[in-house]
Amino acid sequence: MLHNCEFKVSQSGRQRVLKEKRKNVHAFVVGNRVPLNKHSSRLRVPLTSKVKRAMYNPYKFNSFVDFYTLQPIYRAQFVVGTNGCDIYYS
């Protein structure tokens, strides 16, 4: 889990993907790590919180976007990534 996050995409890295049609690491989330202990290893989000899902596809977007609205995302208060590479933010 990260706090005070910024979604970053290297546009030169994205252009390389578009040109070469090969994956490379050029998009990431930067933030302050929130330490989790053995009791908080599972993320439990209250039903009232506004947790959203993010995605990035270099062939369709030049930034991270909201999974449902496709609106660009540049910052978030909290970000959680899952083992399946899903990204959730609030």
TORMIPA-961812 format. One record per atom (N, C-alpha, C, CB): residue in one letter; residue number from 1; x, y, z. Coordinates in steps of 0.1 Angstrom, whole numbers, plus 5000, padded with zeros to 4 digits. Last residue first. Glycine has a CB too. Example, Ala and Ser with C-alpha at 12.3 -4.5 7.8 and 13.67 -1.06 7.14 Angstrom:
% residues 2
<type=S, seq=2, c1=5128, c2=4978, c3=5071>
<type=S, seq=2, c1=5137, c2=4989, c3=5071>
<type=S, seq=2, c1=5129, c2=5000, c3=5079>
<type=S, seq=2, c1=5141, c2=4994, c3=5057>
<type=A, seq=1, c1=5132, c2=4943, c3=5078>
<type=A, seq=1, c1=5123, c2=4955, c3=5078>
<type=A, seq=1, c1=5132, c2=4967, c3=5078>
<type=A, seq=1, c1=5113, c2=4955, c3=5090>
END
This chain:
% residues 90
<type=S, seq=90, c1=4923, c2=5054, c3=4959>
<type=S, seq=90, c1=4913, c2=5063, c3=4964>
<type=S, seq=90, c1=4919, c2=5076, c3=4967>
<type=S, seq=90, c1=4907, c2=5057, c3=4978>
<type=Y, seq=89, c1=4928, c2=5025, c3=4938>
<type=Y, seq=89, c1=4932, c2=5038, c3=4944>
<type=Y, seq=89, c1=4920, c2=5045, c3=4950>
<type=Y, seq=89, c1=4938, c2=5046, c3=4933>
<type=Y, seq=88, c1=4943, c2=4994, c3=4927>
<type=Y, seq=88, c1=4931, c2=5001, c3=4933>
<type=Y, seq=88, c1=4936, c2=5014, c3=4939>
<type=Y, seq=88, c1=4924, c2=4992, c3=4943>
<type=I, seq=87, c1=4953, c2=4973, c3=4901>
<type=I, seq=87, c1=4957, c2=4985, c3=4909>
<type=I, seq=87, c1=4944, c2=4992, c3=4914>
<type=I, seq=87, c1=4965, c2=4995, c3=4900>
<type=D, seq=86, c1=4964, c2=4940, c3=4896>
<type=D, seq=86, c1=4953, c2=4950, c3=4896>
<type=D, seq=86, c1=4957, c2=4961, c3=4905>
<type=D, seq=86, c1=4940, c2=4943, c3=4901>
<type=C, seq=85, c1=4983, c2=4920, c3=4896>
<type=C, seq=85, c1=4986, c2=4933, c3=4889>
<type=C, seq=85, c1=4974, c2=4942, c3=4888>
<type=C, seq=85, c1=4991, c2=4930, c3=4875>
<type=G, seq=84, c1=4978, c2=4900, c3=4913>
<type=G, seq=84, c1=4973, c2=4898, c3=4899>
<type=G, seq=84, c1=4975, c2=4910, c3=4891>
<type=G, seq=84, c1=4959, c2=4894, c3=4899>
<type=N, seq=83, c1=4986, c2=4909, c3=4937>
<type=N, seq=83, c1=4994, c2=4900, c3=4930>
<type=N, seq=83, c1=4991, c2=4898, c3=4916>
<type=N, seq=83, c1=4994, c2=4886, c3=4938>
<type=T, seq=82, c1=4977, c2=4945, c3=4936>
<type=T, seq=82, c1=4975, c2=4931, c3=4940>
<type=T, seq=82, c1=4985, c2=4922, c3=4933>
<type=T, seq=82, c1=4960, c2=4926, c3=4937>
<type=G, seq=81, c1=4983, c2=4976, c3=4951>
<type=G, seq=81, c1=4984, c2=4967, c3=4940>
<type=G, seq=81, c1=4983, c2=4953, c3=4945>
<type=G, seq=81, c1=4998, c2=4969, c3=4933>
<type=V, seq=80, c1=4968, c2=5006, c3=4961>
<type=V, seq=80, c1=4971, c2=4992, c3=4965>
<type=V, seq=80, c1=4972, c2=4984, c3=4952>
<type=V, seq=80, c1=4960, c2=4986, c3=4975>
<type=V, seq=79, c1=4971, c2=5039, c3=4971>
<type=V, seq=79, c1=4971, c2=5030, c3=4960>
<type=V, seq=79, c1=4975, c2=5016, c3=4966>
<type=V, seq=79, c1=4981, c2=5034, c3=4949>
<type=F, seq=78, c1=4957, c2=5070, c3=4983>
<type=F, seq=78, c1=4962, c2=5057, c3=4985>
<type=F, seq=78, c1=4961, c2=5048, c3=4973>
<type=F, seq=78, c1=4953, c2=5050, c3=4996>
<type=Q, seq=77, c1=4953, c2=5095, c3=4969>
<type=Q, seq=77, c1=4957, c2=5095, c3=4983>
<type=Q, seq=77, c1=4963, c2=5081, c3=4987>
<type=Q, seq=77, c1=4945, c2=5098, c3=4992>
<type=A, seq=76, c1=4967, c2=5101, c3=4937>
<type=A, seq=76, c1=4958, c2=5094, c3=4945>
<type=A, seq=76, c1=4963, c2=5095, c3=4960>
<type=A, seq=76, c1=4955, c2=5080, c3=4941>
<type=R, seq=75, c1=4972, c2=5115, c3=4903>
<type=R, seq=75, c1=4975, c2=5114, c3=4918>
<type=R, seq=75, c1=4964, c2=5107, c3=4925>
<type=R, seq=75, c1=4976, c2=5129, c3=4924>
<type=Y, seq=74, c1=4964, c2=5110, c3=4878>
<type=Y, seq=74, c1=4977, c2=5115, c3=4880>
<type=Y, seq=74, c1=4982, c2=5114, c3=4894>
<type=Y, seq=74, c1=4979, c2=5129, c3=4875>
<type=I, seq=73, c1=4944, c2=5095, c3=4854>
<type=I, seq=73, c1=4947, c2=5096, c3=4868>
<type=I, seq=73, c1=4961, c2=5100, c3=4870>
<type=I, seq=73, c1=4944, c2=5082, c3=4875>
<type=P, seq=72, c1=4919, c2=5101, c3=4829>
<type=P, seq=72, c1=4933, c2=5101, c3=4833>
<type=P, seq=72, c1=4934, c2=5102, c3=4848>
<type=P, seq=72, c1=4941, c2=5111, c3=4826>
<type=Q, seq=71, c1=4890, c2=5080, c3=4825>
<type=Q, seq=71, c1=4895, c2=5094, c3=4828>
<type=Q, seq=71, c1=4909, c2=5092, c3=4833>
<type=Q, seq=71, c1=4886, c2=5101, c3=4838>
<type=L, seq=70, c1=4876, c2=5057, c3=4822>
<type=L, seq=70, c1=4887, c2=5059, c3=4813>
<type=L, seq=70, c1=4893, c2=5074, c3=4814>
<type=L, seq=70, c1=4883, c2=5057, c3=4798>
<type=T, seq=69, c1=4857, c2=5047, c3=4839>
<type=T, seq=69, c1=4854, c2=5060, c3=4832>
<type=T, seq=69, c1=4864, c2=5063, c3=4821>
<type=T, seq=69, c1=4853, c2=5071, c3=4842>
<type=Y, seq=68, c1=4869, c2=5022, c3=4848>
<type=Y, seq=68, c1=4855, c2=5023, c3=4843>
<type=Y, seq=68, c1=4852, c2=5036, c3=4835>
<type=Y, seq=68, c1=4845, c2=5022, c3=4854>
<type=F, seq=67, c1=4896, c2=5026, c3=4855>
<type=F, seq=67, c1=4892, c2=5014, c3=4848>
<type=F, seq=67, c1=4878, c2=5015, c3=4841>
<type=F, seq=67, c1=4892, c2=5002, c3=4857>
<type=D, seq=66, c1=4912, c2=5056, c3=4849>
<type=D, seq=66, c1=4902, c2=5049, c3=4857>
<type=D, seq=66, c1=4897, c2=5038, c3=4849>
<type=D, seq=66, c1=4890, c2=5059, c3=4862>
<type=V, seq=65, c1=4946, c2=5054, c3=4837>
<type=V, seq=65, c1=4932, c2=5058, c3=4836>
<type=V, seq=65, c1=4923, c2=5050, c3=4846>
<type=V, seq=65, c1=4927, c2=5057, c3=4822>
<type=F, seq=64, c1=4979, c2=5066, c3=4832>
<type=F, seq=64, c1=4970, c2=5057, c3=4839>
<type=F, seq=64, c1=4956, c2=5062, c3=4837>
<type=F, seq=64, c1=4974, c2=5054, c3=4854>
<type=S, seq=63, c1=4985, c2=5078, c3=4798>
<type=S, seq=63, c1=4986, c2=5079, c3=4813>
<type=S, seq=63, c1=4978, c2=5067, c3=4819>
<type=S, seq=63, c1=4980, c2=5093, c3=4818>
<type=N, seq=62, c1=4980, c2=5075, c3=4772>
<type=N, seq=62, c1=4994, c2=5080, c3=4775>
<type=N, seq=62, c1=4995, c2=5082, c3=4790>
<type=N, seq=62, c1=4996, c2=5093, c3=4767>
<type=F, seq=61, c1=4964, c2=5045, c3=4759>
<type=F, seq=61, c1=4964, c2=5057, c3=4767>
<type=F, seq=61, c1=4979, c2=5062, c3=4769>
<type=F, seq=61, c1=4957, c2=5054, c3=4781>
<type=K, seq=60, c1=4967, c2=5023, c3=4741>
<type=K, seq=60, c1=4954, c2=5031, c3=4741>
<type=K, seq=60, c1=4955, c2=5044, c3=4748>
<type=K, seq=60, c1=4944, c2=5023, c3=4748>
<type=Y, seq=59, c1=4991, c2=5011, c3=4744>
<type=Y, seq=59, c1=4986, c2=5012, c3=4731>
<type=Y, seq=59, c1=4973, c2=5020, c3=4730>
<type=Y, seq=59, c1=4983, c2=4998, c3=4726>
<type=P, seq=58, c1=4996, c2=5010, c3=4771>
<type=P, seq=58, c1=5004, c2=5020, c3=4763>
<type=P, seq=58, c1=4998, c2=5021, c3=4749>
<type=P, seq=58, c1=5018, c2=5016, c3=4763>
<type=N, seq=57, c1=4974, c2=5010, c3=4796>
<type=N, seq=57, c1=4976, c2=5003, c3=4784>
<type=N, seq=57, c1=4983, c2=5013, c3=4774>
<type=N, seq=57, c1=4963, c2=4997, c3=4777>
<type=Y, seq=56, c1=4964, c2=5007, c3=4829>
<type=Y, seq=56, c1=4973, c2=5014, c3=4820>
<type=Y, seq=56, c1=4975, c2=5005, c3=4808>
<type=Y, seq=56, c1=4987, c2=5018, c3=4826>
<type=M, seq=55, c1=4940, c2=5014, c3=4855>
<type=M, seq=55, c1=4947, c2=5006, c3=4845>
<type=M, seq=55, c1=4956, c2=5014, c3=4836>
<type=M, seq=55, c1=4936, c2=4998, c3=4837>
<type=A, seq=54, c1=4923, c2=5012, c3=4887>
<type=A, seq=54, c1=4931, c2=5019, c3=4877>
<type=A, seq=54, c1=4936, c2=5009, c3=4867>
<type=A, seq=54, c1=4942, c2=5027, c3=4883>
<type=R, seq=53, c1=4893, c2=5015, c3=4906>
<type=R, seq=53, c1=4903, c2=5006, c3=4899>
<type=R, seq=53, c1=4910, c2=5014, c3=4888>
<type=R, seq=53, c1=4896, c2=4993, c3=4894>
<type=K, seq=52, c1=4886, c2=5029, c3=4938>
<type=K, seq=52, c1=4884, c2=5028, c3=4924>
<type=K, seq=52, c1=4895, c2=5019, c3=4918>
<type=K, seq=52, c1=4884, c2=5042, c3=4917>
<type=V, seq=51, c1=4868, c2=5034, c3=4967>
<type=V, seq=51, c1=4879, c2=5027, c3=4961>
<type=V, seq=51, c1=4876, c2=5025, c3=4947>
<type=V, seq=51, c1=4882, c2=5014, c3=4968>
<type=K, seq=50, c1=4855, c2=5051, c3=4989>
<type=K, seq=50, c1=4854, c2=5053, c3=4974>
<type=K, seq=50, c1=4867, c2=5047, c3=4968>
<type=K, seq=50, c1=4852, c2=5068, c3=4970>
<type=S, seq=49, c1=4839, c2=5035, c3=5016>
<type=S, seq=49, c1=4850, c2=5042, c3=5010>
<type=S, seq=49, c1=4849, c2=5042, c3=4995>
<type=S, seq=49, c1=4863, c2=5036, c3=5015>
<type=T, seq=48, c1=4818, c2=5020, c3=5026>
<type=T, seq=48, c1=4816, c2=5034, c3=5024>
<type=T, seq=48, c1=4827, c2=5041, c3=5017>
<type=T, seq=48, c1=4812, c2=5041, c3=5037>
<type=L, seq=47, c1=4828, c2=4995, c3=5032>
<type=L, seq=47, c1=4819, c2=4997, c3=5020>
<type=L, seq=47, c1=4816, c2=5011, c3=5017>
<type=L, seq=47, c1=4806, c2=4989, c3=5023>
<type=P, seq=46, c1=4863, c2=4996, c3=5040>
<type=P, seq=46, c1=4849, c2=4998, c3=5044>
<type=P, seq=46, c1=4841, c2=5000, c3=5031>
<type=P, seq=46, c1=4848, c2=5010, c3=5053>
<type=V, seq=45, c1=4885, c2=4971, c3=5031>
<type=V, seq=45, c1=4881, c2=4984, c3=5028>
<type=V, seq=45, c1=4866, c2=4986, c3=5032>
<type=V, seq=45, c1=4883, c2=4987, c3=5012>
<type=R, seq=44, c1=4912, c2=4954, c3=5040>
<type=R, seq=44, c1=4898, c2=4954, c3=5043>
<type=R, seq=44, c1=4893, c2=4969, c3=5041>
<type=R, seq=44, c1=4894, c2=4949, c3=5057>
<type=L, seq=43, c1=4938, c2=4935, c3=5028>
<type=L, seq=43, c1=4932, c2=4948, c3=5028>
<type=L, seq=43, c1=4917, c2=4947, c3=5030>
<type=L, seq=43, c1=4935, c2=4955, c3=5014>
<type=R, seq=42, c1=4957, c2=4914, c3=5049>
<type=R, seq=42, c1=4946, c2=4915, c3=5039>
<type=R, seq=42, c1=4939, c2=4929, c3=5040>
<type=R, seq=42, c1=4935, c2=4904, c3=5042>
<type=S, seq=41, c1=4975, c2=4921, c3=5068>
<type=S, seq=41, c1=4980, c2=4915, c3=5055>
<type=S, seq=41, c1=4969, c2=4915, c3=5044>
<type=S, seq=41, c1=4986, c2=4901, c3=5057>
<type=S, seq=40, c1=4973, c2=4930, c3=5093>
<type=S, seq=40, c1=4967, c2=4938, c3=5082>
<type=S, seq=40, c1=4972, c2=4933, c3=5069>
<type=S, seq=40, c1=4971, c2=4953, c3=5084>
<type=H, seq=39, c1=4986, c2=4913, c3=5110>
<type=H, seq=39, c1=4972, c2=4915, c3=5112>
<type=H, seq=39, c1=4965, c2=4923, c3=5101>
<type=H, seq=39, c1=4970, c2=4921, c3=5125>
<type=K, seq=38, c1=5013, c2=4916, c3=5102>
<type=K, seq=38, c1=5006, c2=4903, c3=5100>
<type=K, seq=38, c1=4991, c2=4904, c3=5102>
<type=K, seq=38, c1=5012, c2=4892, c3=5109>
<type=N, seq=37, c1=5014, c2=4949, c3=5088>
<type=N, seq=37, c1=5018, c2=4939, c3=5097>
<type=N, seq=37, c1=5010, c2=4926, c3=5095>
<type=N, seq=37, c1=5017, c2=4943, c3=5112>
<type=L, seq=36, c1=5026, c2=4973, c3=5065>
<type=L, seq=36, c1=5016, c2=4964, c3=5069>
<type=L, seq=36, c1=5021, c2=4953, c3=5079>
<type=L, seq=36, c1=5009, c2=4957, c3=5057>
<type=P, seq=35, c1=5035, c2=5007, c3=5060>
<type=P, seq=35, c1=5039, c2=4994, c3=5065>
<type=P, seq=35, c1=5027, c2=4986, c3=5069>
<type=P, seq=35, c1=5048, c2=4995, c3=5077>
<type=V, seq=34, c1=5032, c2=5023, c3=5031>
<type=V, seq=34, c1=5025, c2=5021, c3=5043>
<type=V, seq=34, c1=5028, c2=5008, c3=5048>
<type=V, seq=34, c1=5009, c2=5023, c3=5041>
<type=R, seq=33, c1=5054, c2=5043, c3=5013>
<type=R, seq=33, c1=5050, c2=5029, c3=5016>
<type=R, seq=33, c1=5043, c2=5030, c3=5030>
<type=R, seq=33, c1=5062, c2=5020, c3=5016>
<type=N, seq=32, c1=5046, c2=5070, c3=4993>
<type=N, seq=32, c1=5051, c2=5066, c3=5006>
<type=N, seq=32, c1=5046, c2=5053, c3=5010>
<type=N, seq=32, c1=5049, c2=5077, c3=5017>
<type=G, seq=31, c1=5050, c2=5066, c3=4957>
<type=G, seq=31, c1=5044, c2=5071, c3=4969>
<type=G, seq=31, c1=5051, c2=5066, c3=4981>
<type=G, seq=31, c1=5029, c2=5066, c3=4970>
<type=V, seq=30, c1=5044, c2=5061, c3=4923>
<type=V, seq=30, c1=5054, c2=5065, c3=4933>
<type=V, seq=30, c1=5046, c2=5070, c3=4945>
<type=V, seq=30, c1=5064, c2=5076, c3=4928>
<type=V, seq=29, c1=5038, c2=5037, c3=4899>
<type=V, seq=29, c1=5032, c2=5045, c3=4909>
<type=V, seq=29, c1=5043, c2=5048, c3=4919>
<type=V, seq=29, c1=5020, c2=5038, c3=4915>
<type=F, seq=28, c1=5046, c2=5035, c3=4863>
<type=F, seq=28, c1=5047, c2=5031, c3=4877>
<type=F, seq=28, c1=5040, c2=5040, c3=4886>
<type=F, seq=28, c1=5062, c2=5029, c3=4882>
<type=A, seq=27, c1=5060, c2=5026, c3=4832>
<type=A, seq=27, c1=5049, c2=5032, c3=4839>
<type=A, seq=27, c1=5049, c2=5026, c3=4854>
<type=A, seq=27, c1=5035, c2=5029, c3=4832>
<type=H, seq=26, c1=5080, c2=5012, c3=4820>
<type=H, seq=26, c1=5080, c2=5027, c3=4818>
<type=H, seq=26, c1=5068, c2=5034, c3=4825>
<type=H, seq=26, c1=5079, c2=5030, c3=4803>
<type=V, seq=25, c1=5095, c2=4984, c3=4810>
<type=V, seq=25, c1=5090, c2=4991, c3=4822>
<type=V, seq=25, c1=5091, c2=5006, c3=4821>
<type=V, seq=25, c1=5098, c2=4986, c3=4835>
<type=N, seq=24, c1=5082, c2=4971, c3=4780>
<type=N, seq=24, c1=5093, c2=4976, c3=4788>
<type=N, seq=24, c1=5087, c2=4983, c3=4800>
<type=N, seq=24, c1=5103, c2=4985, c3=4779>
<type=K, seq=23, c1=5071, c2=4949, c3=4753>
<type=K, seq=23, c1=5070, c2=4955, c3=4767>
<type=K, seq=23, c1=5083, c2=4960, c3=4772>
<type=K, seq=23, c1=5064, c2=4945, c3=4776>
<type=R, seq=22, c1=5071, c2=4958, c3=4719>
<type=R, seq=22, c1=5076, c2=4950, c3=4730>
<type=R, seq=22, c1=5074, c2=4957, c3=4743>
<type=R, seq=22, c1=5091, c2=4947, c3=4727>
<type=K, seq=21, c1=5068, c2=4974, c3=4696>
<type=K, seq=21, c1=5058, c2=4964, c3=4699>
<type=K, seq=21, c1=5062, c2=4954, c3=4709>
<type=K, seq=21, c1=5053, c2=4957, c3=4687>
<type=E, seq=20, c1=5085, c2=4994, c3=4689>
<type=E, seq=20, c1=5091, c2=4981, c3=4689>
<type=E, seq=20, c1=5080, c2=4970, c3=4691>
<type=E, seq=20, c1=5101, c2=4980, c3=4700>
<type=K, seq=19, c1=5067, c2=5017, c3=4691>
<type=K, seq=19, c1=5076, c2=5015, c3=4679>
<type=K, seq=19, c1=5081, c2=5000, c3=4678>
<type=K, seq=19, c1=5088, c2=5024, c3=4680>
<type=L, seq=18, c1=5055, c2=5015, c3=4715>
<type=L, seq=18, c1=5047, c2=5016, c3=4703>
<type=L, seq=18, c1=5055, c2=5013, c3=4691>
<type=L, seq=18, c1=5041, c2=5030, c3=4702>
<type=V, seq=17, c1=5077, c2=5014, c3=4733>
<type=V, seq=17, c1=5067, c2=5002, c3=4732>
<type=V, seq=17, c1=5060, c2=5003, c3=4719>
<type=V, seq=17, c1=5058, c2=5003, c3=4744>
<type=R, seq=16, c1=5087, c2=5039, c3=4728>
<type=R, seq=16, c1=5095, c2=5027, c3=4724>
<type=R, seq=16, c1=5087, c2=5015, c3=4723>
<type=R, seq=16, c1=5107, c2=5025, c3=4735>
<type=Q, seq=15, c1=5067, c2=5055, c3=4739>
<type=Q, seq=15, c1=5070, c2=5056, c3=4724>
<type=Q, seq=15, c1=5078, c2=5044, c3=4720>
<type=Q, seq=15, c1=5077, c2=5069, c3=4721>
<type=R, seq=14, c1=5071, c2=5048, c3=4766>
<type=R, seq=14, c1=5058, c2=5045, c3=4759>
<type=R, seq=14, c1=5060, c2=5045, c3=4744>
<type=R, seq=14, c1=5047, c2=5054, c3=4763>
<type=G, seq=13, c1=5096, c2=5060, c3=4770>
<type=G, seq=13, c1=5094, c2=5045, c3=4772>
<type=G, seq=13, c1=5081, c2=5040, c3=4765>
<type=G, seq=13, c1=5093, c2=5041, c3=4786>
<type=S, seq=12, c1=5088, c2=5086, c3=4767>
<type=S, seq=12, c1=5098, c2=5081, c3=4758>
<type=S, seq=12, c1=5098, c2=5065, c3=4758>
<type=S, seq=12, c1=5113, c2=5086, c3=4762>
<type=Q, seq=11, c1=5070, c2=5090, c3=4788>
<type=Q, seq=11, c1=5065, c2=5090, c3=4774>
<type=Q, seq=11, c1=5076, c2=5085, c3=4764>
<type=Q, seq=11, c1=5062, c2=5105, c3=4770>
<type=S, seq=10, c1=5066, c2=5072, c3=4816>
<type=S, seq=10, c1=5077, c2=5078, c3=4808>
<type=S, seq=10, c1=5072, c2=5078, c3=4793>
<type=S, seq=10, c1=5090, c2=5070, c3=4810>
<type=V, seq=9, c1=5042, c2=5079, c3=4839>
<type=V, seq=9, c1=5044, c2=5072, c3=4826>
<type=V, seq=9, c1=5055, c2=5079, c3=4819>
<type=V, seq=9, c1=5031, c2=5071, c3=4818>
<type=K, seq=8, c1=5029, c2=5077, c3=4872>
<type=K, seq=8, c1=5039, c2=5082, c3=4863>
<type=K, seq=8, c1=5041, c2=5073, c3=4850>
<type=K, seq=8, c1=5053, c2=5084, c3=4869>
<type=F, seq=7, c1=5009, c2=5088, c3=4898>
<type=F, seq=7, c1=5010, c2=5078, c3=4887>
<type=F, seq=7, c1=5019, c2=5084, c3=4876>
<type=F, seq=7, c1=4996, c2=5075, c3=4881>
<type=E, seq=6, c1=5016, c2=5093, c3=4931>
<type=E, seq=6, c1=5017, c2=5099, c3=4918>
<type=E, seq=6, c1=5018, c2=5088, c3=4908>
<type=E, seq=6, c1=5028, c2=5109, c3=4917>
<type=C, seq=5, c1=5003, c2=5093, c3=4965>
<type=C, seq=5, c1=5008, c2=5087, c3=4953>
<type=C, seq=5, c1=5007, c2=5095, c3=4940>
<type=C, seq=5, c1=5001, c2=5074, c3=4951>
<type=N, seq=4, c1=4999, c2=5091, c3=4994>
<type=N, seq=4, c1=5004, c2=5103, c3=4987>
<type=N, seq=4, c1=5010, c2=5099, c3=4974>
<type=N, seq=4, c1=5013, c2=5111, c3=4995>
<type=H, seq=3, c1=5009, c2=5057, c3=5000>
<type=H, seq=3, c1=5002, c2=5069, c3=5004>
<type=H, seq=3, c1=5008, c2=5081, c3=4997>
<type=H, seq=3, c1=5002, c2=5071, c3=5020>
<type=L, seq=2, c1=5005, c2=5022, c3=4992>
<type=L, seq=2, c1=5012, c2=5035, c3=4991>
<type=L, seq=2, c1=5003, c2=5046, c3=4995>
<type=L, seq=2, c1=5018, c2=5037, c3=4977>
<type=M, seq=1, c1=5009, c2=4988, c3=5000>
<type=M, seq=1, c1=5000, c2=5000, c3=5000>
<type=M, seq=1, c1=5009, c2=5012, c3=5000>
<type=M, seq=1, c1=4990, c2=5000, c3=5012>
END
